[in-house]
Amino acid sequence: MSGYGIGLLLYLSIIGFIIYFLISILRFMRAKNHNDILLLKKLDEISNKIDKLNNK
């Protein structure tokens, strides 16, 4: 009987780790997308300022 309990515990812990890993990846990707958007906005601002300086 104890072998069955240990196997079940091991199975549940592996499933829990996989779920935790997937949630961590999703959080990382959401933060990365947000930072990429901010970076693109900043690059657009810098590009516009350079264009304005070159047109003067």
N, CA, C and O of each residue as an XYZ file, in Angstrom:
224
protein
N       0.798     -1.194      0.000
C       0.000      0.000      0.000
C       0.845      1.264      0.000
O       0.489      2.243     -0.656
N       1.956      1.260      0.724
C       2.760      2.476      0.815
C       3.401      2.818     -0.531
O       3.637      3.994     -0.809
N       3.684      1.834     -1.360
C       4.246      2.095     -2.681
C       3.279      2.858     -3.560
O       3.678      3.717     -4.346
N       2.002      2.535     -3.417
C       0.971      3.235     -4.190
C       0.897      4.706     -3.776
O       0.762      5.579     -4.634
N       0.981      4.989     -2.490
C       0.922      6.364     -2.001
C       2.116      7.182     -2.451
O       1.971      8.350     -2.812
N       3.306      6.573     -2.431
C       4.522      7.269     -2.865
C       4.460      7.553     -4.368
O       4.847      8.633     -4.814
N       3.979      6.592     -5.137
C       3.842      6.795     -6.580
C       2.872      7.911     -6.905
O       3.127      8.737     -7.782
N       1.741      7.930     -6.183
C       0.744      8.980     -6.397
C       1.302     10.344     -6.014
O       1.079     11.332     -6.715
N       2.023     10.396     -4.912
C       2.637     11.649     -4.469
C       3.661     12.140     -5.490
O       3.715     13.330     -5.799
N       4.459     11.236     -6.004
C       5.453     11.594     -7.022
C       4.769     12.102     -8.285
O       5.194     13.100     -8.867
N       3.699     11.409     -8.711
C       2.953     11.815     -9.899
C       2.360     13.214     -9.719
O       2.463     14.053    -10.614
N       1.740     13.464     -8.565
C       1.134     14.769     -8.312
C       2.178     15.873     -8.221
O       1.937     16.996     -8.664
N       3.329     15.561     -7.652
C       4.377     16.579     -7.555
C       4.941     16.916     -8.937
O       5.268     18.073     -9.198
N       5.058     15.936     -9.816
C       5.530     16.202    -11.184
C       4.513     17.052    -11.936
O       4.889     18.005    -12.619
N       3.232     16.720    -11.818
C       2.179     17.502    -12.467
C       2.176     18.932    -11.912
O       2.026     19.890    -12.671
N       2.340     19.078    -10.601
C       2.392     20.403     -9.986
C       3.564     21.217    -10.497
O       3.428     22.413    -10.754
N       4.725     20.569    -10.646
C       5.890     21.276    -11.163
C       5.670     21.724    -12.601
O       6.051     22.834    -12.970
N       5.063     20.874    -13.410
C       4.796     21.231    -14.808
C       3.848     22.424    -14.878
O       4.066     23.339    -15.672
N       2.804     22.426    -14.059
C       1.861     23.542    -14.046
C       2.563     24.823    -13.596
O       2.365     25.881    -14.193
N       3.382     24.732    -12.543
C       4.129     25.898    -12.060
C       5.068     26.429    -13.151
O       5.174     27.641    -13.342
N       5.741     25.535    -13.858
C       6.668     25.914    -14.917
C       5.932     26.626    -16.048
O       6.412     27.642    -16.550
N       4.776     26.107    -16.453
C       4.006     26.732    -17.527
C       3.496     28.113    -17.121
O       3.510     29.041    -17.929
N       3.049     28.253    -15.879
C       2.590     29.566    -15.402
C       3.753     30.552    -15.370
O       3.586     31.720    -15.721
N       4.928     30.091    -14.954
C       6.104     30.964    -14.938
C       6.470     31.423    -16.340
O       6.809     32.589    -16.541
N       6.407     30.528    -17.302
C       6.707     30.889    -18.690
C       5.699     31.922    -19.198
O       6.080     32.888    -19.860
N       4.419     31.720    -18.891
C       3.394     32.674    -19.339
C       3.602     34.046    -18.715
O       3.445     35.057    -19.398
N       3.950     34.104    -17.438
C       4.224     35.393    -16.788
C       5.425     36.078    -17.423
O       5.407     37.286    -17.655
N       6.467     35.305    -17.702
C       7.662     35.871    -18.328
C       7.339     36.434    -19.705
O       7.770     37.536    -20.044
N       6.587     35.686    -20.496
C       6.258     36.142    -21.845
C       5.378     37.388    -21.816
O       5.531     38.274    -22.657
N       4.457     37.464    -20.854
C       3.614     38.661    -20.748
C       4.462     39.877    -20.386
O       4.276     40.955    -20.953
N       5.386     39.710    -19.450
C       6.268     40.821    -19.066
C       7.179     41.204    -20.228
O       7.433     42.388    -20.449
N       7.669     40.221    -20.967
C       8.542     40.495    -22.108
C       7.785     41.277    -23.180
O       8.318     42.238    -23.734
N       6.562     40.878    -23.474
C       5.765     41.595    -24.469
C       5.524     43.032    -24.042
O       5.594     43.947    -24.862
N       5.242     43.232    -22.763
C       5.027     44.591    -22.258
C       6.292     45.429    -22.413
O       6.229     46.576    -22.855
N       7.436     44.860    -22.050
C       8.702     45.588    -22.171
C       9.063     45.846    -23.628
O       9.634     46.890    -23.944
N       8.741     44.918    -24.516
C       9.003     45.127    -25.941
C       8.167     46.285    -26.483
O       8.652     47.079    -27.289
N       6.919     46.380    -26.043
C       6.058     47.488    -26.485
C       6.630     48.822    -26.016
O       6.678     49.787    -26.779
N       7.068     48.870    -24.743
C       7.670     50.105    -24.236
C       8.939     50.458    -25.008
O       9.184     51.628    -25.305
N       9.735     49.458    -25.328
C      10.970     49.688    -26.086
C      10.663     50.225    -27.479
O      11.333     51.145    -27.948
N       9.666     49.666    -28.138
C       9.305     50.150    -29.474
C       8.783     51.585    -29.423
O       9.080     52.383    -30.312
N       8.013     51.916    -28.398
C       7.539     53.303    -28.264
C       8.716     54.252    -28.071
O       8.758     55.326    -28.671
N       9.662     53.859    -27.241
C      10.828     54.706    -26.987
C      11.661     54.875    -28.265
O      12.126     55.975    -28.561
N      11.846     53.794    -29.014
C      12.581     53.896    -30.277
C      11.869     54.806    -31.265
O      12.511     55.551    -32.007
N      10.536     54.746    -31.273
C       9.763     55.628    -32.154
C       9.956     57.086    -31.751
O      10.102     57.952    -32.614
N       9.959     57.363    -30.450
C      10.194     58.738    -29.976
C      11.585     59.221    -30.380
O      11.743     60.348    -30.849
N      12.582     58.375    -30.201
C      13.957     58.755    -30.557
C      14.071     58.987    -32.057
O      14.730     59.930    -32.497
N      13.431     58.128    -32.839
C      13.464     58.280    -34.296
C      12.812     59.595    -34.721
O      13.318     60.284    -35.606
N      11.694     59.938    -34.091
C      11.025     61.196    -34.423
C      11.888     62.400    -34.051
O      11.929     63.381    -34.793
N      12.574     62.336    -32.915
C      13.452     63.438    -32.518
C      14.630     63.580    -33.480
O      15.030     64.695    -33.813
N      15.175     62.472    -33.919
C      16.292     62.515    -34.883
C      15.816     63.110    -36.199
O      16.520     63.918    -36.805
N      14.618     62.715    -36.649
C      14.059     63.269    -37.882
C      13.867     64.775    -37.771
O      14.166     65.512    -38.710
N      13.371     65.232    -36.630
C      13.158     66.660    -36.423
C      14.486     67.417    -36.449
O      14.574     68.504    -37.019
N      15.514     66.843    -35.833
C      16.833     67.490    -35.820
C      17.436     67.538    -37.226
O      18.085     68.523    -37.580
N      17.238     66.511    -38.016
C      17.788     66.467    -39.366
C      17.038     67.391    -40.314
O      17.612     67.863    -41.294
N      15.770     67.656    -40.040
C      14.994     68.504    -40.937
C      15.224     69.990    -40.681
O      14.830     70.814    -41.507
N      15.833     70.348    -39.591
C      16.066     71.770    -39.272
C      17.162     72.361    -40.111
O      17.481     73.542    -39.968
